[in-house]
Amino acid sequence: MNRKLFKGRLKFKLIVALVLSLSLSMGLFALLQGTSEDIIVNHLNKTSFITKQQQETITEFRIFVTQNAITTADHEKIKNWVRHAKYINIFIFHENKMIFSTDGFETAIEGNEYLFDITLKNEPFYDVQFADTNTKVYMESYFEYKYYNIIMFFNVMVSVIFLVLLISVFISWKTSYIGVLEKEIKILEGGELHYPISIRGNDELSSLAESINEMRVSFLERLEWEDAAKTANKELITAMSHDLRTPLTALVGYLDIIIHKKYKSQDDFLKYIRNSREKAYQIKELSDKLFEYFTVFKTDEDDMQLETFNGNELINQLIEEGLFNLQNNGFQYQLNTCAERFNLDVHLISMRRVFDNLFSNILKYADKSKPIVITSYMKDRLFVISIENHINKELLMAAGTGIGIKTCKRIMERQYGHFSVSNTQDVFTVHLSLKAASVTQSPGPAGSSQA
């Protein structure tokens, strides 16, 4: 129950693996990013890196202004230079008033003198000679962000690689199991059916492995059953061939005596005739049993071609033929027939064999002092017939092979019917049922007769 409940989780496991791998990768990125930023901040604060970068950048700016005769009105040229230099903003002051900034800050500030005097009075200013006037320049720098971006790129790459590795581990775990299954299936293909298939986990792959294992075991059991059946067939054929040879040899001997007139008297002649007849019936009985056996175990028969018959007429005729033989042998019977009119889809020859088999068993094993009870009726469009006889206790030890019963059961099943027997200490009952093709109510009551 639990195994079935949790099967079909390969997709779910893959999603969980992806989510878990992504979470671990994001956690690793956050850890690397925080640690890296702390290292950069600590390093930059302990060195003069920022000051040196500002000195080098302001020197480059002065050279740019001088070589290109830049005036304080050349805003676009100044912005282009700052954009190319990256990570800086420039604020230009003339007579304590901000006349330009590369981020447009001067348009949003009123009282520029206050900004210069209060906000920036402790910040470093650099003298820059423009083509039209001398100015003071304040440089706002973000040089550390260059390293932040590099570190972020590196951390992202490490996290992505870690994510790919985690997913690869899960996929490799599953693909390795698929590889194991492939090798083991090839072993089975080679004929080594006793080799078990490995079952790992609890998902579609393990379910597949379990199904292959069950199929392997079933196939082994079928092979063993077929081997046992072949052995039993061979032994039975050998035994029955021997049993046939014995009466056949005696029959040939009796016929030779008769044909060559080696008997001494008329009584001897009649005795050899009777013995020949007895051996002929014995051979017939053995050949019938052999034929029935092959009918039961034959596996390559074509499907029966069923035909539609008037059920009442067919069943009554089969029963009457059997009862006629029973009466001739001293049996009594009680017959209760079905009242409804109905049709049956059956194979005629096979149905005759079923009834011949049943009445033949009655002749062999039934008690003549008790009546044979035959009852037929319709139940939920299912025609049912039961034949009941008391068992002859004197013949109780003469057990048959059971081939006749197996033959009847097989024939009924192949006609989509049902065959069963019930056996008590004194009474043996056979039940047959077939689906009726059509049923109509009969105006008269059910038929009943006895003899």
Order of alpha helices (4+ residues) and beta strands (2+ residues): alpha-alpha-alpha-alpha-beta-beta-beta-beta-alpha-alpha-alpha-beta-alpha-beta-beta-alpha-beta-beta-alpha-beta-beta-beta
